[in-house]
Amino acid sequence: MKTICTYAALLVLTLFLSSCQKEKSGLVDSSVQMPLLSPASVSPALVNLDLTADNVSRSGSLYRIRLAVSGYALRQGGPAIARIAFRVTAPGSSSQNSTGTFSTSISDDTARFIDSITVTTDHNGVGKYLVNIWAVNASGQPSATVQQSFFVTRFNSKPRVSGLVAPDTLRIPAHGFNTYLFTVAAADSDGYADLESVGFRIIAPSLSGTVPMFDDGNTRAERDHTLAPDGDKIQGDGIFSVIVKIDSTNTVGPRTLLFQAKDRSGIYSDSLTHRITIVR
């Protein structure tokens, strides 16, 4: 009787282990059945908005860029490929510029796509665009994402600064601090949105870092009370402002300030210089 019980226990254990092995094998097989997407081709790799090209059209201030995309996906023994999808993201952004699915032709275990995608941008939409592509089979299993890219450029014009308004003499007070408003106008023929930054720095008698100026209607300080007011009156009017504080930590003497603007392509404007003198 003891021998029969032992044999029965071994039989149950063997069946249990066999069942676990089959279950484990099933999990491994499931991962193998995911689709496999080939490296896709996206062309052209470089688009200049200011050059005439068959794949670029313009309507008002917007440009429509058409790109040819091709590649294929393998079912790898799993369910048939249901769709091949894409998502395009603009430079410096996680938001989607364009999304959709490709037209595919299926032969045996392969789904091929030769299609086009259209991206819409304005004249400031320069930089590197990312194209993410993935395949999904009939069971909803996605492939790994394949990422390609293309670049959008243009002929760039540098920004301009003008209309500088700043005091000549700044006085150190006996107590507390004095404030002085500096303003300068900045513009760019590629549009206001192409202005990335405006500011000034000391270039004599020594060099300093750049002091940023703002065209925000002082909304920064209104939103965040830990920030000092910048003195700007009207948001977006092209007049950039900053309030400079002078206190007992400043030293007397002359300073030469250099004012410049920079655009999104990293191009600086011609500079304006202004000489101030700090006195007691």
C-alpha positions, 0 to 999 in steps of 0.5 A: 500500500505504501508503494502504491501511494508513493508511486501515485505521489510521484505521478502527480508531481511529474504531471504537475511539473510537465504542466508547468513546463508546457505553460512556461513554453507557451509564454516563451512562444507568445513572445516569439510571435510578436511582429518584426519590423524592418528598418524603414526608409524615410525620404528626403532626409533634408527639407529646405522650406525656402527652396522649391520642391515637389514635396513641399507646398505652401498655403498662407503661413503653413507648409505641407511636407510630403515624405516617402516611407517604405519598409516591411514587417514579418509575422514571425509565425504569429497572427497576421499583420493587422496594421503598420502605424506611425507617429511624427513628433516635431523638434523639441516636442513630445506632441504629435505632429502627424499620426496614421497607418500605412497602406500595406500589401501582404504576401505570405508572412510579410506585410510591405508598405510603400506610402507617404506621410504629410507633416504640416509646419510653419516657417519656424518649424525647423529642426529634427523630426522623429518618425516612429513606426510599429506593426501590430498583429491581429492579436493586438501584439505590437512590434518594437518601434523603429525610429527614423528622422528627417531635418527641416531647414530654411534660409535664416535671417538674423534678428535685430535690436533697436530702440534701447532705453537705459539710464546713463548713471546708476546710484548706490543708495545709503540703504536698501537698493535703487531700481532702474528699467532697461528696455530694448526692441527686438524683431526678426523677419522670420517672425516674432516666434523665431526670437529665442532670447534677448538680453545684455552682458557687461563687456568692460571693464570685465566680462559677465554672464548674460542678463535675460530680458522679457516681453511677458507683460510681467506675467512671470512675476505675477505667476510666481511671486518668488521672481522679481518683477521684470518691468515689462508693460505689454506682452508680445509687443517686441519690447523686452525689459528688465529691472536692474537693482543697485545696492551697497554690494555694487562697486562704483565705476564705468561699465560697458553693456552689450545688448543682443537677440538670438534666434531659434537657429542660434544666430545673434543680432548685431549688437547695441552697446551702452555705457553706464556709470555707477556712483555713490 
